[in-house]
Amino acid sequence: QKEVEQNSGPLSVPEGAIASLNCTYSDRGSQSFFWYRQYSGKSPELIMSIYSNGDKEDGRFTAQLNKASQYVSLLIRDSQPSDSATYLCAVNEGSQGNLIFGKGTKLSVKP
Amino acid sequence: NAGVTQTPKFRILKIGQSMTLQCTQDMNHNYMYWYRQDPGMGLKLIYYSVGAGITDKGEVPNGYNVSRSTTEDFPLRLELAAPSQTSVYFCASSYRDNQPQHFGDGTRLSIL
């Protein structure tokens, strides 16, 4: 059974701090990695995608991928209360391309 | 630009009733997906389609059926509703595999 693991949290950080969210996956054939943000009662919203080893930055968000360690992370700089949400890590299955989602990490940014 | 549209947003069913959850996308995406999300359990894939006329089972297909007669539409059918199908259902689409999926707003379904 291919799996995507995330700490459920809640992860609590003060406003202005860096929030670090982590994800590990079991399928070595995975090629595509995504971070989604989901506010309570809303649908998942794509915030980052990453396909190659290394870092990818987009505004306050940085995704980091290490395929050798089967590890992907999301850093949120200058965290804001509006970043408080559940963050879902999604990894494609190598053979079919379907996404496997982690259960999500709940982030709380305290003013 | 509507994206992925799901109807209805909320529904209450009695045990044994049937219904169809509608999903349509206007992005000309080939791939479409149905997920269910239970509290604390993440998203589970029910069915997916890689194009019109082609559907396949996901991780949790029992109790559901789908069809894909057009590129735009991908309805999900519940034939005999059971309490275990109480969940939030999301439809998503993508241009191809390995590309980001875009989600609809979801249907909150309760079966009593």
Interface residues (C-beta under 8 A of the other chain):
Chain A: S8 Q31 S32 F34 K42 S43 P44 E45 L46 S49 Y51 L88 A90 N92 Q96 G97 N98 L99 F101 G102 K103 G104
Chain B: Y31 Y33 Y35 G40 M41 G42 L43 L45 Y48 G58 F90 R96 D97 N98 Q99 P100 Q101 H102 F103 G104 D105 G106
